[in-house]
Amino acid sequence: MGVSLISAGVIQLLLCRLLSFVGHVIYAGSEGAVPIDKSFVLEYLVVEELPPETLIGSVPRDYQLNRKYSPATLKELRYRFLSRPGVGDRALFAVDENSGVLRTADRIDREVICPGLTECFVAFDVAVHPMTYFQIIKIRVEIVDVNDNAPVFPQPTVNLELSEASEIGATLPLPNAVDFDAGKNSACEYHLSSAEDHFLLQVTPAADASGTRSGGCAARLRLVLAEGLDRETVDRFRFSVVAVDLGQPVRHSGSLLVELVVLDANDHAPTFDRSSYAASVAEETPPGHPLLQVTAVDEDSGLNGEVRYAFVGRTLAEHGDIFRLDTNTGVVSTRRSLDFEVRSFFRLFIAANDLGDIYGGARLTSHTLVEITVTDINDNAPQICLRPQRRGSATNHSQPTGSRQTSVVVSESSAAKECQNASSVTVVAEMVDSNSSFVAHATVTDADSGENGQFDCRLSGPSASKFTLRRLYATEFVIVTTAGLVDAAEPRSDGGGPDSPGRRAIGDFALVCRDHGDPEMTSLINVGVEAFELNLHTPTFVSDLYHASIAENNDVGVSLTRVEATDADRHGNRIRYRLADDSRTAQLFTIDTWTGVITAAVSFDREVTSTVEATVVANDSGFPSFKTGFVYCGARGEVSYRSRSS
C-alpha cells in the first residue's frame, strides 16, 4: 500500500467523521433533550483499507448516554457485541468493553464485503450491560470505497491468429478489463503499450440492458488492422493492451499481453450476439438446470465457421465446480444447487473459439461476460437465540436486614452456554424493578431476504399470560414477568428436602416465531421458569463466646456443649453444622449436623492433652450458600468457643 493511498484514506475518513457529526449522529435536538427513541440507529462512515484500531467513534457519546445517566452510572456500563461483525473468521470492528469506543479490528476490504454493490453497509448491534441498564444500540457502518484495485483482465495473455489476406480495417475481439472498485474508482481507459503501425485499438463503450452507457471498465475492445500483413516478412506480433486506472489516487494499470500469429485462411472471429448476458436462478434449484444460452456466430464457412465454447481459465478455476458450459451449444447450467445465503451473485467469462486451426488456419477467439443472480426462497426458519440471565454467587451482602429479592433459577445444562437454542430450557431471571422480573433476552434472525426474512414472535401455552414479550427492534426481544408475579410468589419446598431452598414453578411457555414466507416456517423454544428466594444473609451464632468443662477420663460420646446459629432469610435456609477439616482435632470430637451438639469422640487424658482447639462451621442451605466459622478451645479440661469468620 502506497503512502498516497493511506493519506487519501485518512483525509476521506476525516471528512466522513465530519459528516457523521453533521448528519449521521442520532441526536440533533435541543440542548436539554434526551434521545430515547428506540428507532434511532447510529450511522458511521468508514473508509476501506485503513489500518486496524482506527477510531470510528464513541458509542456512549454518539448515542448520548451521558444525557441519560450520571457519570457514576456511565462508569458501570459495559459494551459488548450481540454478534461479531465480520467476514468469515475475520472481525471487522472491535468495541472497548469499558469505554464503548468503536474501532476497526482489521483492514477492511470493501470488495470482499460487498462485491459488485454500489453501496456497502455493515449492520450490527451493541448490547449495554449490566441487566439493570440493558439496552441494544443499533449501528450501521457505511464502507466508503477507495481506489485500491487496479484494472485486471480475465486472463494474462490472449493468443490471436490473423490471416495475411485480411483487409485493412479487419477487427479482432479482445477481452475487457474489470476494476472491482465502486463508482468513479472503477473507471479506466485503454491504449496499446507501444505504437504498433499495423494495429489500432478500437474502444466502444458498452451499454447495459436498458441501453444506458455502463460505467467502469466495461467496453467492447477490438484490435483493428491498420496496415496490410505479409506473413513472409513478419509472422508474429507481441504487444500489450493497457487498462489505465482513472480513480483517485491512481493505481497501477492492468495489462493484457497480445500474441498474434499471422496465418492464412480463417479471417473471421466468432461474434457474440450480446456484449454480456444475465440470468437469475432460485436457490436450491436441482442440479443440471439450464440458466441461459450464449450464442456466437462466425461468418466463415466450413470448420472455420464452427464455434466451440469454454470457460476462460480464471472462471473455470473459481466456478467450474458450480456451473457447466456445453461446449457445442453454449448452454450454461448448474452442477449443484446454489445457496442464496452463501453467495448471491456470480461473474462468468466465456470464450468462443472457431475451428479454423484444424487444417492449419488461425483459430480466432471472442469473449463475453455472463452474470448470474441467485434469488432467495423461503428455506430458512427463524433462528431463535435465547440469552437467560446467568446467576453467579451473590455479592450484595450489604442489603438491609429483612429485604428480599426474588429470582429465577437456571439449570446447569442451560447455564453452560450464553446463547440457548435448544428445544427446551430453564432460564435465569432477575428483579428489574417493583413491576416486573427479567426472564430472558432473545435474538431472532432469518437468513432469508425480503418477505421470507420477515417474522413475528409470540408467547404460547397455558402460562403465557404470566409473561410479556417486548419487541425492542426488528430482531431483538425481551421476556419479562407480568407485574408483581414473581415478587408476590411465596416459595415453598416441594420435594427439595429439609436443606433445600424454598422454590416453586412460576410457569412455562413457548416462544414461537413464524416468518412471512410461502410456505411459512416456524421455530419455537419451550421455556420453564422456577422462582426461589435469593440467599442474602450469613448464618450468625447466637453467642460470641461458648464455655464448657469436662473431667479427664470421660466416657466417649459424652455431650460437651451445643452451638446455635440463626439465619435472617425467610425460607429454606436451614443451618447445618460441621467440624472443619483439621487432622489434629478431627478425631477428638463429633458434632450433630442439625442440632449443633458437640460430643467427645475420645477419652481425654489431661496429662497428655490439656489444650484443644477446633473449628466449627455453620452452613445455610440457601442459594448461594453462606457459612460462618467459630473456634473451639480447651484448657485443663475446660472447653470454650470464640467466633471467627471463615
C-alpha positions as a printed Julia matrix, in Angstrom:
646×3 Matrix{Float64}:
   0.0     0.0     0.0
   1.44    3.33   -1.04
   1.76    6.43    1.09
  -0.59    8.33   -1.21
  -3.39    5.8    -0.68
  -3.03    5.98    3.12
  -3.02    9.8     3.06
  -6.08    9.93    0.84
  -7.81    7.39    3.07
  -7.08    9.44    6.19
  -8.44   12.6     4.53
 -11.6    10.76    3.49
 -12.02    9.38    6.99
 -11.78   12.88    8.5
 -14.42   14.09    6.05
 -16.6    11.11    6.91
 -16.27   11.82   10.64
 -17.31   15.44    9.98
 -20.37   14.21    8.08
 -21.16   11.87   10.96
 -21.33   14.78   13.41
 -23.34   16.92   10.97
 -25.95   14.48    9.75
 -25.47   10.93   10.88
 -25.4    11.1    14.67
 -28.68   10.01   16.26
 -29.12   13.21   18.33
 -29.85   16.56   16.75
 -32.31   18.14   19.16
 -32.17   20.94   21.7
 -29.6    21.06   24.47
 -31.85   19.61   27.16
 -33.38   16.76   25.13
 -32.56   13.1    25.7
 -32.71   10.76   22.64
 -34.54    7.68   23.95
 -36.38    6.71   20.74
 -35.55    3.02   20.1
 -35.79    3.53   16.35
 -32.56    5.54   16.29
 -29.6     3.93   14.6
 -26.01    5.12   14.89
 -24.55    5.6    11.44
 -20.85    5.91   10.7
 -18.77    6.25    7.57
 -15.53    4.3     7.38
 -13.05    4.38    4.54
 -11.78    0.98    3.48
  -8.1    -0.02    3.68
  -7.44    1.97    6.86
  -5.12    0.26    9.38
  -6.5    -1.77   12.31
  -7.51    0.1    15.51
  -8.55    3.19   13.57
 -11.01    5.18   15.68
 -14.58    5.17   14.35
 -16.46    6.76   17.22
 -17.62    6.52   20.83
 -20.88    4.59   21.19
 -21.94    6.12   24.57
 -21.04    9.63   23.4
 -22.66    9.39   19.97
 -25.76    7.69   21.42
 -25.74   10.4    24.1
 -25.97    8.05   27.08
 -24.31   10.84   29.1
 -27.61   12.73   28.85
 -29.47    9.76   30.31
 -27.08    8.54   33.0
 -24.88   10.13   35.62
 -21.05    9.92   35.34
 -21.02    7.27   38.07
 -23.54    5.13   36.19
 -21.64    5.55   32.91
 -18.56    4.04   34.56
 -20.6     0.94   35.44
 -21.81    0.37   31.87
 -20.21   -2.35   29.75
 -20.48   -2.72   25.98
 -20.45   -5.95   24.01
 -21.39   -7.09   20.51
 -24.51   -9.26   20.32
 -22.98  -10.88   17.24
 -19.47  -10.23   15.98
 -19.46   -8.09   12.79
 -17.1    -9.82   10.41
 -16.5   -11.73    7.2
 -15.72  -15.4     7.72
 -13.18  -15.72   10.54
 -12.15  -12.06   10.34
 -13.67   -9.49   12.68
 -14.27   -6.08   11.1
 -14.79   -3.97   14.22
 -13.96   -4.03   17.93
 -15.73   -2.25   20.78
 -13.96   -1.46   24.06
 -15.95   -3.12   26.84
 -15.4    -0.31   29.37
 -15.36    2.87   27.27
 -17.57    1.83   24.34
 -15.05    3.19   21.84
 -15.57    1.61   18.4
 -12.51    0.89   16.24
 -11.58   -1.13   13.2
 -10.34   -4.61   14.11
  -8.67   -5.41   10.8
  -8.0    -3.93    7.41
 -11.39   -3.54    5.75
 -11.68   -4.59    2.12
 -14.92   -3.25    0.64
 -14.7    -5.52   -2.38
 -14.72   -8.61   -0.13
 -17.63   -7.38    1.99
 -19.84   -6.04   -0.84
 -18.69   -7.5    -4.17
 -20.41   -5.83   -7.11
 -22.55   -3.48   -4.98
 -22.75    0.29   -5.42
 -23.42    0.88   -1.72
 -21.86   -1.08    1.12
 -23.22   -1.22    4.66
 -22.37   -3.37    7.68
 -25.02   -3.5    10.41
 -24.57   -4.89   13.92
 -25.79   -4.43   17.47
 -24.01   -3.41   20.69
 -25.6    -4.51   23.99
 -25.29   -2.33   27.09
 -24.83   -4.19   30.4
 -25.46   -4.85   33.27
 -29.06   -6.0    33.02
 -30.32   -3.12   35.14
 -29.37   -0.79   32.24
 -29.76   -3.35   29.46
 -30.43   -1.9    26.03
 -29.41   -2.58   22.46
 -27.82    0.08   20.25
 -28.26   -0.47   16.51
 -25.22    0.55   14.45
 -24.8     0.79   10.69
 -21.39    1.48    9.16
 -21.09    2.55    5.54
 -17.86    1.35    3.95
 -16.55    4.07    1.62
 -14.63    2.91   -1.41
 -11.07    3.96   -2.08
  -9.27    3.24   -5.26
  -7.37    0.17   -4.05
  -7.9    -2.11   -7.05
  -6.15   -1.87  -10.36
  -7.97   -2.93  -13.53
  -7.45   -6.63  -14.22
  -8.08   -8.67  -17.33
  -9.77  -12.08  -17.03
  -6.6   -13.69  -18.39
  -2.98  -12.51  -18.61
  -2.46  -13.43  -22.25
  -4.6   -13.74  -25.34
  -3.45  -15.63  -28.42
  -4.78  -14.36  -31.73
  -4.31  -15.5   -35.26
  -4.96  -13.38  -38.3
  -4.84  -14.28  -41.94
  -2.41  -12.38  -44.06
  -5.25  -11.98  -46.54
  -7.2    -9.88  -44.07
  -8.22   -6.45  -45.35
  -7.29   -3.21  -43.61
  -9.95   -2.48  -41.02
 -10.39   -6.11  -40.02
 -11.03   -6.44  -36.32
 -10.23   -8.99  -33.66
 -12.14   -9.07  -30.34
 -10.27   -8.59  -27.09
 -11.47   -9.18  -23.52
 -12.09   -6.05  -21.47
 -10.65   -5.44  -18.01
 -12.63   -5.33  -14.75
 -11.98   -2.9   -11.87
 -13.63   -4.19   -8.68
 -13.78   -0.74   -7.07
 -17.08    1.13   -6.99
 -18.32    4.3    -8.67
 -15.74    6.54  -10.32
 -12.91    4.42   -8.95
 -13.98    1.57  -11.26
 -13.42    3.61  -14.45
 -10.49    3.01  -16.78
  -9.27    3.79  -20.29
  -7.43    1.62  -22.79
  -4.44    2.05  -25.09
  -1.74   -0.05  -26.7
   1.54   -0.25  -24.79
   3.62    0.6   -27.87
   2.93    2.31  -31.14
   2.23   -0.59  -33.48
   1.95    0.67  -37.03
  -0.02   -2.4   -38.06
  -2.75   -2.14  -35.41
  -5.06    0.3   -33.72
  -7.22   -0.21  -30.63
 -10.95    0.39  -31.05
 -12.84    1.03  -27.8
 -16.65    1.08  -27.87
 -18.36    1.85  -24.53
 -20.66   -1.0   -23.52
 -24.34   -0.44  -22.8
 -26.47   -2.22  -20.23
 -29.82   -3.9   -20.91
 -31.65   -0.55  -20.91
 -29.29    0.95  -23.49
 -27.61    3.22  -20.95
 -23.84    3.51  -21.15
 -22.23    1.35  -18.48
 -19.61    2.73  -16.11
 -16.36    1.19  -15.04
 -14.11   -0.61  -17.5
 -16.97   -2.21  -19.42
 -16.25   -1.71  -23.11
 -16.11   -3.57  -26.4
 -12.47   -3.85  -27.41
 -11.4    -4.57  -30.96
  -7.91   -4.8   -32.41
  -8.11   -3.07  -35.8
  -5.75   -3.9   -38.64
  -4.24   -0.6   -39.9
  -1.78   -1.95  -42.46
  -1.66   -4.98  -44.69
   0.14   -8.1   -43.43
   2.85  -10.11  -45.13
   3.48  -13.41  -43.38
   6.79  -13.88  -45.22
   8.04  -10.6   -43.72
   6.53  -10.66  -40.24
   4.73  -13.76  -38.99
   4.25  -12.8   -35.31
   3.37   -9.7   -33.26
   3.7    -9.27  -29.5
   2.4    -6.21  -27.61
   0.15   -5.27  -24.68
  -3.22   -3.66  -24.18
  -3.08   -1.44  -21.09
  -6.1    -0.54  -18.93
  -5.29    2.73  -17.13
  -6.99    3.29  -13.78
  -8.95    6.6   -13.71
  -9.71    6.52   -9.97
  -8.04    8.67   -7.33
  -5.39    8.04   -6.26
  -4.33    6.36   -9.48
  -3.47    2.69   -9.07
  -1.22    0.57  -11.24
  -2.63   -0.23  -14.64
  -3.61   -3.7   -15.77
  -2.23   -5.16  -18.96
  -3.14   -7.91  -21.39
  -0.34   -9.49  -23.4
  -1.41   -9.98  -27.02
   0.42  -12.59  -29.05
  -0.75  -12.52  -32.66
   0.34  -15.06  -35.25
  -0.11  -14.22  -38.91
  -1.59  -17.13  -40.85
  -3.64  -17.66  -43.92
  -7.33  -18.54  -44.32
  -9.6   -18.06  -41.34
 -10.26  -14.32  -41.21
 -13.42  -14.04  -39.1
 -13.66  -14.43  -35.34
 -16.83  -15.65  -33.67
 -19.06  -12.75  -32.65
 -21.44  -12.98  -29.71
 -24.93  -11.67  -30.26
 -24.65   -9.68  -27.0
 -21.83   -7.89  -25.21
 -22.95   -9.52  -21.96
 -25.59  -11.94  -20.66
 -27.6   -12.11  -17.45
 -29.78  -14.76  -15.83
 -31.35  -15.49  -12.46
 -31.92  -18.79  -10.69
 -33.77  -19.63   -7.49
 -31.63  -21.14   -4.77
 -31.88  -24.91   -4.23
 -32.81  -25.39   -7.9
 -31.91  -29.02   -8.72
 -28.51  -29.62  -10.37
 -28.49  -29.65  -14.16
 -30.97  -26.78  -14.51
 -30.2   -24.72  -17.67
 -29.74  -21.0   -16.97
 -29.13  -19.41  -20.37
 -27.5   -19.95  -23.73
 -24.7   -17.85  -25.16
 -24.51  -17.63  -28.93
 -21.62  -16.61  -31.14
 -21.7   -16.56  -34.95
 -18.67  -16.96  -37.23
 -19.06  -15.69  -40.8
 -16.52  -18.15  -42.12
 -17.68  -21.32  -43.82
 -16.97  -24.94  -43.03
 -14.86  -25.73  -40.0
 -13.62  -22.13  -39.89
 -17.17  -21.09  -39.05
 -17.89  -23.73  -36.38
 -17.82  -22.4   -32.83
 -16.92  -24.1   -29.56
 -17.46  -22.56  -26.14
 -15.32  -22.75  -22.98
 -14.88  -21.01  -19.63
 -11.69  -18.94  -19.51
  -9.04  -20.15  -17.09
  -9.94  -17.96  -14.12
 -13.66  -18.71  -14.35
 -13.04  -22.44  -14.72
 -10.79  -22.48  -11.65
 -13.18  -20.48   -9.42
 -16.61  -21.65  -10.59
 -16.09  -24.76  -12.69
 -17.44  -26.94   -9.87
 -20.65  -24.88   -9.7
 -21.56  -24.25  -13.37
 -21.33  -26.33  -16.52
 -20.93  -24.98  -20.05
 -21.93  -27.13  -23.01
 -19.05  -26.9   -25.46
 -21.23  -27.21  -28.56
 -24.46  -25.4   -27.66
 -23.25  -22.67  -25.28
 -25.88  -23.64  -22.67
 -24.85  -22.69  -19.12
 -26.34  -24.93  -16.41
 -25.8   -25.7   -12.72
 -23.69  -28.6   -11.49
 -25.11  -28.39   -7.96
 -27.74  -26.47   -6.01
 -26.97  -22.86   -5.13
 -27.46  -21.2    -1.74
 -28.52  -17.54   -1.69
 -27.27  -17.14    1.88
 -23.77  -18.3     0.85
 -23.42  -16.35   -2.42
 -25.98  -14.5    -4.5
 -24.01  -13.23   -7.5
 -21.51  -14.74   -9.98
 -19.47  -13.41  -12.93
 -18.5   -15.92  -15.63
 -16.18  -15.18  -18.56
 -16.81  -17.35  -21.64
 -14.66  -17.71  -24.75
 -15.97  -18.67  -28.19
 -13.33  -20.35  -30.41
 -13.71  -21.33  -34.01
 -12.12  -24.46  -35.54
 -10.0   -22.64  -38.08
  -6.79  -24.31  -36.9
  -7.82  -27.86  -37.84
  -6.4   -27.51  -41.38
  -3.53  -25.2   -40.44
  -5.55  -22.0   -40.33
  -5.82  -19.5   -37.49
  -8.18  -20.2   -34.58
  -9.9   -16.98  -33.52
 -11.47  -16.22  -30.14
 -14.09  -13.87  -28.74
 -15.1   -13.3   -25.12
 -18.27  -12.37  -23.28
 -19.42  -11.85  -19.7
 -22.27  -13.81  -18.04
 -23.75  -12.54  -14.77
 -25.77  -15.0   -12.66
 -28.05  -13.75   -9.86
 -29.32  -16.21   -7.24
 -32.81  -15.39   -5.93
 -33.98  -16.22   -2.43
 -36.62  -18.79   -1.47
 -38.0   -19.39    1.98
 -35.69  -22.23    3.03
 -34.73  -20.96    6.48
 -36.9   -20.92    9.57
 -36.36  -18.09   12.07
 -33.34  -18.83   14.29
 -34.0   -18.13   17.99
 -31.08  -17.34   20.28
 -32.25  -17.16   23.9
 -29.93  -15.45   26.4
 -31.06  -16.03   30.02
 -29.67  -14.08   32.96
 -26.69  -16.06   34.33
 -26.78  -16.22   38.12
 -23.4   -16.26   39.85
 -22.52  -16.0    43.53
 -24.35  -13.27   45.39
 -22.32  -10.18   46.15
 -24.93   -7.89   47.7
 -24.13   -8.67   51.34
 -24.83   -5.14   52.47
 -28.56   -5.23   51.79
 -30.61   -4.22   54.86
 -31.93   -7.0    57.11
 -35.38   -8.13   56.12
 -35.01   -7.04   52.47
 -35.87   -9.73   49.96
 -35.08  -10.32   46.3
 -36.77  -12.91   44.13
 -35.07  -14.53   41.15
 -35.44  -17.34   38.66
 -33.01  -20.26   38.58
 -31.35  -21.73   35.51
 -30.46  -25.41   35.23
 -26.78  -26.37   34.95
 -27.25  -27.62   31.4
 -28.64  -24.31   30.17
 -26.19  -22.14   32.12
 -23.27  -23.7    30.3
 -23.96  -21.64   27.2
 -24.76  -17.95   26.83
 -26.97  -18.49   23.78
 -29.74  -21.07   24.17
 -31.29  -22.52   21.01
 -32.29  -25.96   22.32
 -35.89  -27.18   22.14
 -36.45  -26.78   25.89
 -34.56  -24.73   28.5
 -34.94  -23.33   32.02
 -33.98  -19.68   32.18
 -32.49  -17.22   34.67
 -34.31  -14.01   35.53
 -33.74  -11.13   37.91
 -35.87   -8.42   39.52
 -35.57   -5.29   37.35
 -37.97   -3.13   39.32
 -41.05   -3.48   41.52
 -43.26   -4.18   38.5
 -41.53   -6.98   36.57
 -38.73   -9.52   36.55
 -36.32  -10.07   33.68
 -36.64  -13.61   32.27
 -34.54  -13.65   29.09
 -33.34  -11.72   26.05
 -33.97  -13.29   22.64
 -32.31  -12.52   19.3
 -34.28  -13.86   16.33
 -32.84  -13.88   12.81
 -33.91  -15.3     9.48
 -31.23  -15.82    6.84
 -33.75  -15.37    4.02
 -34.38  -11.98    2.37
 -37.45   -9.86    1.7
 -40.77  -11.24    2.97
 -39.1   -14.6     3.52
 -36.85  -13.0     6.12
 -39.61  -11.1     7.96
 -41.18  -12.75   11.02
 -43.41  -12.29   14.06
 -42.99  -13.84   17.51
 -45.42  -14.57   20.35
 -45.65  -16.46   23.64
 -47.85  -19.53   23.67
 -49.04  -22.03   26.28
 -51.29  -22.2    29.38
 -48.93  -19.97   31.41
 -48.15  -17.49   28.62
 -50.35  -14.82   30.21
 -47.95  -14.66   33.14
 -45.21  -13.32   30.88
 -44.8   -10.43   28.44
 -42.82  -10.4    25.18
 -41.46   -6.94   24.32
 -40.01   -6.26   20.88
 -37.1    -3.82   21.08
 -36.02   -3.92   17.44
 -36.82   -5.98   14.38
 -34.71   -8.88   15.68
 -34.46   -8.21   19.43
 -36.94   -9.21   22.16
 -37.07   -9.15   25.95
 -39.23  -11.5    28.03
 -40.37  -10.32   31.49
 -42.93  -11.45   34.04
 -46.22   -9.64   34.42
 -46.4    -7.01   37.15
 -45.63   -8.39   40.62
 -45.87  -12.05   39.57
 -42.52  -13.29   40.89
 -42.3   -10.91   43.83
 -45.76  -11.95   45.07
 -44.98  -15.65   44.87
 -44.49  -17.41   48.2
 -41.82  -20.07   47.71
 -42.34  -23.49   49.21
 -40.26  -26.65   49.47
 -41.79  -29.21   47.13
 -39.72  -32.36   47.24
 -36.49  -30.47   47.8
 -35.63  -31.95   51.22
 -35.11  -30.19   54.58
 -31.94  -28.44   53.38
 -33.27  -27.17   50.03
 -34.18  -23.51   49.47
 -37.85  -22.78   49.1
 -38.73  -22.73   45.41
 -41.74  -23.07   43.15
 -42.59  -23.27   39.47
 -43.82  -19.92   38.15
 -44.97  -21.35   34.84
 -43.83  -22.3    31.38
 -44.39  -21.03   27.87
 -43.2   -21.47   24.3
 -41.51  -18.66   22.35
 -42.9   -19.16   18.83
 -41.57  -17.29   15.77
 -43.17  -17.61   12.31
 -41.86  -15.99    9.13
 -43.89  -14.36    6.33
 -42.63  -16.64    3.57
 -44.58  -19.04    1.42
 -44.7   -21.64    2.77
 -44.44  -20.31    6.31
 -41.65  -21.68    8.52
 -41.83  -21.77   12.31
 -39.36  -22.2    15.18
 -40.01  -22.4    18.92
 -38.26  -22.85   22.27
 -40.07  -24.18   25.36
 -39.1   -22.2    28.46
 -39.75  -23.22   32.09
 -39.46  -20.74   34.99
 -38.93  -21.51   38.7
 -38.8   -18.89   41.47
 -36.95  -19.03   44.77
 -35.72  -16.63   47.42
 -32.2   -15.33   46.92
 -29.93  -16.02   49.92
 -28.85  -12.65   51.31
 -27.75  -13.34   54.89
 -24.89  -15.21   56.53
 -25.61  -17.54   59.49
 -24.91  -15.83   62.84
 -24.03  -17.71   66.04
 -26.27  -16.83   68.98
 -23.38  -16.23   71.36
 -19.98  -14.67   70.77
 -18.43  -16.96   73.44
 -19.1   -20.6    74.34
 -17.65  -22.29   77.5
 -17.71  -25.91   78.66
 -15.85  -28.11   81.16
 -15.08  -31.81   81.09
 -13.21  -34.04   83.51
 -10.43  -36.21   82.19
 -11.04  -39.94   81.6
 -14.54  -39.08   80.35
 -16.84  -41.51   78.61
 -16.79  -41.48   74.78
 -19.94  -39.77   73.46
 -20.46  -37.52   76.44
 -22.03  -34.2    75.48
 -19.77  -31.17   75.8
 -21.94  -28.27   74.69
 -24.32  -27.13   71.95
 -23.65  -24.34   69.46
 -26.52  -22.48   67.8
 -26.67  -20.16   64.76
 -29.58  -18.27   63.2
 -30.3   -17.04   59.66
 -32.34  -13.91   58.82
 -33.56  -15.3    55.49
 -37.21  -16.27   55.48
 -37.32  -19.52   53.57
 -35.38  -22.7    53.16
 -32.1   -21.71   54.82
 -31.86  -24.48   57.39
 -28.47  -24.48   59.1
 -26.06  -27.4    59.16
 -23.04  -27.69   61.45
 -19.75  -29.43   60.88
 -16.21  -29.57   62.22
 -13.68  -28.02   59.89
 -11.16  -30.37   58.3
  -8.22  -30.45   60.73
  -6.11  -33.61   61.11
  -5.08  -32.63   64.67
  -8.59  -32.42   66.13
 -10.87  -34.16   63.63
 -10.73  -37.41   65.65
 -11.33  -35.8    69.07
 -14.93  -34.55   68.68
 -18.17  -35.22   66.82
 -20.96  -32.74   66.08
 -24.6   -33.35   65.24
 -25.27  -31.84   61.78
 -28.67  -30.42   62.62
 -28.64  -29.78   66.42
 -25.07  -28.47   66.81
 -24.44  -30.71   69.86
 -20.71  -31.42   70.28
 -19.67  -34.7    71.95
 -16.33  -36.23   72.87
 -15.05  -38.82   70.42
 -12.22  -39.97   72.73
 -11.48  -40.18   76.44
  -9.26  -37.21   77.27
  -6.11  -37.5    79.43
  -5.18  -34.11   80.89
  -1.56  -35.18   81.42
  -1.33  -35.92   77.67
  -3.51  -33.14   76.28
  -4.52  -30.07   78.29
  -5.38  -27.65   75.47
  -7.51  -28.41   72.41
  -8.54  -26.14   69.5
 -11.01  -26.93   66.73
 -13.14  -25.02   64.24
 -16.95  -25.29   63.83
 -18.58  -24.15   60.58
 -22.26  -23.27   60.13
 -23.63  -23.56   56.56
 -27.04  -22.41   55.41
 -28.95  -24.13   52.57
 -29.71  -21.0    50.55
 -28.57  -20.05   47.02
 -25.76  -19.21   47.01
 -24.73  -20.91   50.24
 -23.12  -18.82   53.03
 -21.12  -20.04   56.04
 -19.68  -18.73   59.32
 -16.86  -20.35   61.34
 -16.16  -20.47   65.11
 -13.05  -21.6    67.03
 -13.39  -24.1    69.86
 -10.67  -24.07   72.57
  -9.99  -26.34   75.58
  -7.56  -25.95   78.53
  -7.31  -28.05   81.75
 -10.43  -29.9    80.84
 -12.35  -26.75   80.04
 -13.94  -26.04   76.66
 -14.67  -22.59   75.21
 -15.64  -21.14   71.8
 -14.99  -17.79   70.2
 -16.29  -16.51   66.86
 -14.02  -16.37   63.82
 -15.43  -15.56   60.36
 -14.25  -18.03   57.71
